[in-house]
Amino acid sequence: MSKQRYWLSLDGNLCKRPLIWELSRNFDLIFNIRNASITGEIGIIGIELEGDVEVIKEAVSWLEAQGVQVEPVEISTIEG
């Protein structure tokens, strides 16, 4: 079991799509939204994913395939 944090950047129609819901339906992970800001057509989400390392990698690859920019959080900048 692993816990990893990421910044997700979305734009355009991705902001209107229920990506986190789709992620929860497709992958056996625990999600914790640590921070989120959506203004107009731009969205930034700080998310923590917990689960099997391989499943987390698959989920990140899936997000990137959907057009989401995914950046790992190296330090705990999204504490709260």
The first five atom37 places (N, CA, C, CB, O) and aatype in JSON, in Angstrom:
{
  "aatype": [12, 15, 11, 5, 1, 18, 17, 10, 15, 10, 3, 7, 2, 10, 4, 11, 1, 14, 10, 9, 17, 6, 10, 15, 1, 2, 13, 3, 10, 9, 13, 2, 9, 1, 2, 0, 15, 9, 16, 7, 6, 9, 7, 9, 9, 7, 9, 6, 10, 6, 7, 3, 19, 6, 19, 9, 11, 6, 0, 19, 15, 17, 10, 6, 0, 5, 7, 19, 5, 19, 6, 14, 19, 6, 9, 15, 16, 9, 6, 7],
  "atom_mask": [
    [1, 1, 1, 1, 1],
    [1, 1, 1, 1, 1],
    [1, 1, 1, 1, 1],
    [1, 1, 1, 1, 1],
    [1, 1, 1, 1, 1],
    [1, 1, 1, 1, 1],
    [1, 1, 1, 1, 1],
    [1, 1, 1, 1, 1],
    [1, 1, 1, 1, 1],
    [1, 1, 1, 1, 1],
    [1, 1, 1, 1, 1],
    [1, 1, 1, 0, 1],
    [1, 1, 1, 1, 1],
    [1, 1, 1, 1, 1],
    [1, 1, 1, 1, 1],
    [1, 1, 1, 1, 1],
    [1, 1, 1, 1, 1],
    [1, 1, 1, 1, 1],
    [1, 1, 1, 1, 1],
    [1, 1, 1, 1, 1],
    [1, 1, 1, 1, 1],
    [1, 1, 1, 1, 1],
    [1, 1, 1, 1, 1],
    [1, 1, 1, 1, 1],
    [1, 1, 1, 1, 1],
    [1, 1, 1, 1, 1],
    [1, 1, 1, 1, 1],
    [1, 1, 1, 1, 1],
    [1, 1, 1, 1, 1],
    [1, 1, 1, 1, 1],
    [1, 1, 1, 1, 1],
    [1, 1, 1, 1, 1],
    [1, 1, 1, 1, 1],
    [1, 1, 1, 1, 1],
    [1, 1, 1, 1, 1],
    [1, 1, 1, 1, 1],
    [1, 1, 1, 1, 1],
    [1, 1, 1, 1, 1],
    [1, 1, 1, 1, 1],
    [1, 1, 1, 0, 1],
    [1, 1, 1, 1, 1],
    [1, 1, 1, 1, 1],
    [1, 1, 1, 0, 1],
    [1, 1, 1, 1, 1],
    [1, 1, 1, 1, 1],
    [1, 1, 1, 0, 1],
    [1, 1, 1, 1, 1],
    [1, 1, 1, 1, 1],
    [1, 1, 1, 1, 1],
    [1, 1, 1, 1, 1],
    [1, 1, 1, 0, 1],
    [1, 1, 1, 1, 1],
    [1, 1, 1, 1, 1],
    [1, 1, 1, 1, 1],
    [1, 1, 1, 1, 1],
    [1, 1, 1, 1, 1],
    [1, 1, 1, 1, 1],
    [1, 1, 1, 1, 1],
    [1, 1, 1, 1, 1],
    [1, 1, 1, 1, 1],
    [1, 1, 1, 1, 1],
    [1, 1, 1, 1, 1],
    [1, 1, 1, 1, 1],
    [1, 1, 1, 1, 1],
    [1, 1, 1, 1, 1],
    [1, 1, 1, 1, 1],
    [1, 1, 1, 0, 1],
    [1, 1, 1, 1, 1],
    [1, 1, 1, 1, 1],
    [1, 1, 1, 1, 1],
    [1, 1, 1, 1, 1],
    [1, 1, 1, 1, 1],
    [1, 1, 1, 1, 1],
    [1, 1, 1, 1, 1],
    [1, 1, 1, 1, 1],
    [1, 1, 1, 1, 1],
    [1, 1, 1, 1, 1],
    [1, 1, 1, 1, 1],
    [1, 1, 1, 1, 1],
    [1, 1, 1, 0, 1]
  ],
  "atom_positions": [
    [[0.85, -1.18, 0.0], [0.0, 0.0, 0.0], [0.89, 1.24, 0.0], [-0.96, 0.0, 1.23], [1.82, 1.36, 0.8]],
    [[0.6, 2.14, -0.89], [1.4, 3.35, -1.05], [0.47, 4.56, -1.03], [2.22, 3.31, -2.36], [-0.71, 4.45, -1.33]],
    [[1.02, 5.71, -0.67], [0.27, 6.96, -0.68], [1.11, 7.98, -1.44], [-0.06, 7.46, 0.79], [2.26, 8.24, -1.08]],
    [[0.54, 8.55, -2.5], [1.27, 9.51, -3.33], [0.39, 10.7, -3.63], [1.75, 8.85, -4.65], [-0.83, 10.58, -3.77]],
    [[1.03, 11.87, -3.72], [0.3, 13.12, -3.98], [0.7, 13.69, -5.33], [0.57, 14.15, -2.87], [1.84, 13.58, -5.77]],
    [[-0.29, 14.3, -5.98], [-0.09, 14.87, -7.32], [-0.84, 16.18, -7.46], [-0.55, 13.87, -8.41], [-1.84, 16.42, -6.79]],
    [[-0.33, 17.03, -8.34], [-1.06, 18.18, -8.84], [-1.63, 17.8, -10.2], [-0.14, 19.46, -8.93], [-0.9, 17.33, -11.07]],
    [[-2.92, 17.99, -10.37], [-3.58, 17.75, -11.65], [-3.95, 19.09, -12.25], [-4.85, 16.83, -11.48], [-4.58, 19.91, -11.58]],
    [[-3.57, 19.33, -13.49], [-3.92, 20.56, -14.19], [-4.85, 20.21, -15.34], [-2.65, 21.32, -14.71], [-4.56, 19.34, -16.16]],
    [[-5.99, 20.91, -15.38], [-7.02, 20.64, -16.39], [-7.34, 21.93, -17.13], [-8.3, 20.04, -15.75], [-7.21, 23.02, -16.57]],
    [[-7.75, 21.8, -18.36], [-8.24, 22.97, -19.07], [-9.36, 22.58, -20.02], [-7.1, 23.66, -19.83], [-9.63, 21.4, -20.25]],
    [[-10.0, 23.6, -20.56], [-11.06, 23.36, -21.54], [-12.18, 22.48, -21.03], [0.0, 0.0, 0.0], [-12.66, 22.65, -19.91]],
    [[-12.6, 21.54, -21.86], [-13.72, 20.66, -21.52], [-13.42, 19.71, -20.37], [-14.12, 19.87, -22.73], [-14.34, 19.16, -19.77]],
    [[-12.14, 19.5, -20.06], [-11.79, 18.61, -18.95], [-12.34, 19.14, -17.63], [-10.27, 18.43, -18.86], [-12.65, 18.36, -16.73]],
    [[-12.45, 20.47, -17.51], [-12.99, 21.06, -16.27], [-14.46, 20.7, -16.07], [-12.82, 22.58, -16.3], [-14.95, 20.72, -14.94]],
    [[-15.14, 20.38, -17.14], [-16.57, 20.06, -17.06], [-16.82, 18.57, -16.92], [-17.29, 20.58, -18.28], [-17.96, 18.15, -16.69]],
    [[-15.79, 17.78, -17.07], [-15.92, 16.32, -17.04], [-15.69, 15.78, -15.63], [-14.92, 15.68, -18.04], [-14.81, 16.28, -14.93]],
    [[-16.44, 14.78, -15.18], [-16.28, 14.24, -13.82], [-15.1, 13.26, -13.74], [-17.57, 13.54, -13.38], [-15.29, 12.07, -13.49]],
    [[-13.89, 13.76, -13.94], [-12.7, 12.9, -14.01], [-12.42, 12.15, -12.71], [-11.5, 13.73, -14.38], [-12.03, 10.98, -12.75]],
    [[-12.61, 12.79, -11.58], [-12.34, 12.11, -10.3], [-13.33, 10.98, -10.1], [-12.4, 13.11, -9.11], [-12.96, 9.91, -9.62]],
    [[-14.58, 11.2, -10.47], [-15.58, 10.13, -10.39], [-15.2, 8.97, -11.31], [-16.99, 10.67, -10.76], [-15.25, 7.81, -10.92]],
    [[-14.8, 9.3, -12.55], [-14.38, 8.26, -13.49], [-13.18, 7.49, -12.94], [-14.04, 8.87, -14.86], [-13.1, 6.27, -13.06]],
    [[-12.25, 8.21, -12.35], [-11.07, 7.58, -11.75], [-11.48, 6.62, -10.64], [-10.11, 8.66, -11.19], [-10.95, 5.51, -10.54]],
    [[-12.43, 7.04, -9.82], [-12.89, 6.18, -8.72], [-13.62, 4.94, -9.22], [-13.8, 6.97, -7.78], [-13.59, 3.9, -8.56]],
    [[-14.27, 5.03, -10.35], [-14.99, 3.88, -10.92], [-14.04, 2.89, -11.6], [-16.04, 4.36, -11.91], [-14.32, 1.7, -11.64]],
    [[-12.93, 3.39, -12.12], [-12.02, 2.56, -12.9], [-10.85, 1.97, -12.12], [-11.49, 3.36, -14.03], [-10.23, 1.0, -12.57]],
    [[-10.54, 2.55, -10.95], [-9.35, 2.12, -10.21], [-9.68, 1.94, -8.73], [-8.21, 3.13, -10.38], [-10.41, 2.75, -8.14]],
    [[-9.14, 0.88, -8.14], [-9.37, 0.57, -6.73], [-8.37, 1.36, -5.88], [-9.23, -0.96, -6.47], [-7.36, 0.83, -5.42]],
    [[-8.68, 2.65, -5.68], [-7.81, 3.54, -4.92], [-8.64, 4.35, -3.93], [-7.03, 4.48, -5.86], [-9.84, 4.55, -4.11]],
    [[-7.97, 4.82, -2.9], [-8.57, 5.77, -1.97], [-8.12, 7.15, -2.42], [-8.16, 5.47, -0.46], [-6.93, 7.37, -2.66]],
    [[-9.06, 8.09, -2.53], [-8.78, 9.44, -3.0], [-8.98, 10.44, -1.88], [-9.66, 9.79, -4.21], [-9.91, 10.31, -1.08]],
    [[-8.12, 11.43, -1.83], [-8.29, 12.54, -0.91], [-7.94, 13.81, -1.67], [-7.4, 12.37, 0.38], [-6.78, 14.02, -2.03]],
    [[-8.94, 14.64, -1.91], [-8.68, 15.92, -2.58], [-8.17, 16.88, -1.52], [-9.98, 16.48, -3.3], [-8.9, 17.24, -0.59]],
    [[-6.92, 17.29, -1.65], [-6.26, 18.13, -0.65], [-6.44, 19.61, -0.93], [-4.78, 17.79, -0.6], [-6.38, 20.43, -0.02]],
    [[-6.65, 19.95, -2.2], [-6.76, 21.34, -2.6], [-7.37, 21.36, -3.99], [-5.37, 22.06, -2.57], [-7.11, 20.46, -4.79]],
    [[-8.18, 22.36, -4.28], [-8.75, 22.45, -5.63], [-9.12, 23.9, -5.93], [-9.98, 21.54, -5.77], [-9.58, 24.64, -5.06]],
    [[-8.91, 24.28, -7.18], [-9.3, 25.6, -7.65], [-9.66, 25.48, -9.12], [-8.16, 26.65, -7.43], [-8.85, 25.06, -9.95]],
    [[-10.89, 25.86, -9.43], [-11.33, 25.86, -10.83], [-11.9, 27.24, -11.12], [-12.39, 24.73, -11.11], [-12.86, 27.67, -10.49]],
    [[-11.3, 27.92, -12.09], [-11.76, 29.24, -12.48], [-11.94, 29.26, -13.98], [-10.77, 30.35, -12.02], [-10.98, 29.11, -14.74]],
    [[-13.16, 29.43, -14.4], [-13.43, 29.46, -15.83], [-13.08, 28.15, -16.49], [0.0, 0.0, 0.0], [-13.71, 27.13, -16.24]],
    [[-12.07, 28.18, -17.32], [-11.67, 27.01, -18.1], [-10.37, 26.37, -17.62], [-11.53, 27.39, -19.55], [-9.78, 25.55, -18.32]],
    [[-9.91, 26.75, -16.42], [-8.67, 26.19, -15.89], [-8.92, 25.61, -14.51], [-7.55, 27.27, -15.85], [-9.57, 26.24, -13.67]],
    [[-8.39, 24.41, -14.27], [-8.54, 23.78, -12.96], [-7.24, 23.19, -12.47], [0.0, 0.0, 0.0], [-6.46, 22.63, -13.24]],
    [[-7.01, 23.32, -11.17], [-5.84, 22.71, -10.52], [-6.35, 21.96, -9.3], [-4.75, 23.78, -10.13], [-7.08, 22.51, -8.48]],
    [[-5.96, 20.69, -9.2], [-6.4, 19.85, -8.09], [-5.18, 19.21, -7.43], [-7.41, 18.75, -8.58], [-4.34, 18.61, -8.1]],
    [[-5.1, 19.35, -6.12], [-4.1, 18.63, -5.34], [-4.76, 17.37, -4.81], [0.0, 0.0, 0.0], [-5.71, 17.46, -4.03]],
    [[-4.28, 16.21, -5.22], [-4.94, 14.96, -4.87], [-3.94, 13.97, -4.28], [-5.64, 14.35, -6.1], [-2.78, 13.91, -4.69]],
    [[-4.42, 13.2, -3.32], [-3.63, 12.13, -2.72], [-4.27, 10.81, -3.13], [-3.54, 12.27, -1.16], [-5.47, 10.62, -2.96]],
    [[-3.46, 9.91, -3.67], [-3.94, 8.6, -4.08], [-3.3, 7.56, -3.18], [-3.61, 8.32, -5.59], [-2.09, 7.57, -2.96]],
    [[-4.12, 6.65, -2.66], [-3.61, 5.6, -1.78], [-4.05, 4.25, -2.31], [-4.1, 5.8, -0.33], [-5.23, 4.04, -2.62]],
    [[-3.1, 3.33, -2.41], [-3.41, 1.99, -2.9], [-2.16, 1.3, -3.39], [0.0, 0.0, 0.0], [-1.04, 1.72, -3.07]],
    [[-2.34, 0.26, -4.16], [-1.23, -0.49, -4.73], [-0.44, 0.41, -5.69], [-1.74, -1.76, -5.47], [-1.03, 1.14, -6.48]],
    [[0.88, 0.34, -5.62], [1.74, 1.19, -6.44], [1.43, 1.04, -7.93], [3.21, 0.86, -6.19], [1.38, 2.03, -8.65]],
    [[1.22, -0.18, -8.39], [0.93, -0.41, -9.81], [-0.41, 0.2, -10.22], [0.93, -1.91, -10.12], [-0.55, 0.72, -11.32]],
    [[-1.39, 0.14, -9.33], [-2.71, 0.73, -9.63], [-2.59, 2.25, -9.69], [-3.76, 0.31, -8.55], [-3.21, 2.88, -10.55]],
    [[-1.79, 2.83, -8.8], [-1.57, 4.28, -8.85], [-0.92, 4.67, -10.18], [-0.68, 4.75, -7.66], [-1.33, 5.64, -10.8]],
    [[0.08, 3.91, -10.61], [0.73, 4.19, -11.9], [-0.25, 4.1, -13.06], [1.9, 3.22, -12.13], [-0.23, 4.93, -13.97]],
    [[-1.12, 3.08, -13.02], [-2.13, 2.93, -14.07], [-3.1, 4.11, -14.06], [-2.91, 1.61, -13.89], [-3.48, 4.61, -15.12]],
    [[-3.49, 4.56, -12.88], [-4.41, 5.68, -12.76], [-3.78, 6.96, -13.31], [-4.83, 5.89, -11.29], [-4.44, 7.73, -14.02]],
    [[-2.51, 7.19, -12.99], [-1.8, 8.37, -13.49], [-1.7, 8.31, -15.02], [-0.39, 8.48, -12.86], [-1.91, 9.32, -15.7]],
    [[-1.38, 7.16, -15.55], [-1.31, 6.99, -17.02], [-2.67, 7.26, -17.65], [-0.82, 5.58, -17.38], [-2.74, 7.88, -18.71]],
    [[-3.73, 6.79, -17.02], [-5.08, 7.01, -17.54], [-5.4, 8.51, -17.55], [-6.12, 6.24, -16.69], [-5.93, 9.02, -18.53]],
    [[-5.08, 9.2, -16.45], [-5.32, 10.65, -16.4], [-4.58, 11.37, -17.52], [-4.9, 11.21, -15.03], [-5.14, 12.22, -18.19]],
    [[-3.32, 11.02, -17.71], [-2.53, 11.65, -18.77], [-3.12, 11.36, -20.14], [-1.07, 11.16, -18.71], [-3.1, 12.23, -21.02]],
    [[-3.63, 10.16, -20.35], [-4.26, 9.81, -21.63], [-5.53, 10.62, -21.87], [-4.58, 8.31, -21.66], [-5.93, 10.82, -23.01]],
    [[-6.16, 11.09, -20.79], [-7.36, 11.91, -20.91], [-7.02, 13.37, -21.2], [-8.2, 11.81, -19.64], [-7.91, 14.17, -21.51]],
    [[-5.73, 13.72, -21.1], [-5.31, 15.1, -21.35], [-5.0, 15.89, -20.1], [0.0, 0.0, 0.0], [-4.78, 17.1, -20.18]],
    [[-4.97, 15.23, -18.95], [-4.65, 15.9, -17.69], [-3.14, 15.95, -17.53], [-5.32, 15.16, -16.48], [-2.44, 14.97, -17.76]],
    [[-2.63, 17.12, -17.13], [-1.21, 17.23, -16.81], [-1.05, 16.79, -15.35], [-0.67, 18.71, -17.03], [-1.69, 17.36, -14.46]],
    [[-0.21, 15.79, -15.11], [-0.04, 15.21, -13.78], [1.4, 15.45, -13.32], [-0.38, 13.69, -13.77], [2.35, 15.04, -13.99]],
    [[1.54, 16.11, -12.17], [2.87, 16.37, -11.62], [2.93, 15.83, -10.2], [3.2, 17.89, -11.65], [2.08, 16.16, -9.38]],
    [[3.93, 14.99, -9.89], [4.06, 14.49, -8.52], [4.44, 15.62, -7.57], [5.11, 13.36, -8.46], [5.16, 16.54, -7.94]],
    [[3.94, 15.54, -6.35], [4.3, 16.49, -5.31], [5.47, 15.9, -4.55], [3.08, 16.8, -4.35], [5.33, 14.87, -3.89]],
    [[6.62, 16.54, -4.65], [7.83, 16.01, -4.02], [7.89, 16.34, -2.54], [9.06, 16.57, -4.71], [8.41, 15.55, -1.75]],
    [[7.37, 17.51, -2.16], [7.33, 17.87, -0.75], [5.89, 18.14, -0.38], [8.23, 19.11, -0.45], [5.04, 18.31, -1.25]],
    [[5.62, 18.18, 0.88], [4.24, 18.3, 1.35], [3.75, 19.74, 1.27], [4.12, 17.78, 2.78], [3.61, 20.41, 2.29]],
    [[3.5, 20.21, 0.05], [3.02, 21.58, -0.15], [1.51, 21.67, -0.1], [3.52, 22.12, -1.46], [0.96, 22.77, -0.14]],
    [[0.83, 20.53, -0.03], [-0.63, 20.56, -0.01], [-1.17, 20.0, 1.3], [-1.2, 19.78, -1.2], [-2.2, 19.33, 1.32]],
    [[-0.47, 20.28, 2.39], [-0.95, 19.87, 3.71], [-2.2, 20.67, 4.04], [0.14, 20.08, 4.81], [-2.4, 21.78, 3.54]],
    [[-3.02, 20.1, 4.86], [-4.2, 20.87, 5.25], [-5.14, 20.09, 6.07], [0.0, 0.0, 0.0], [-6.18, 20.61, 6.47]]
  ]
}
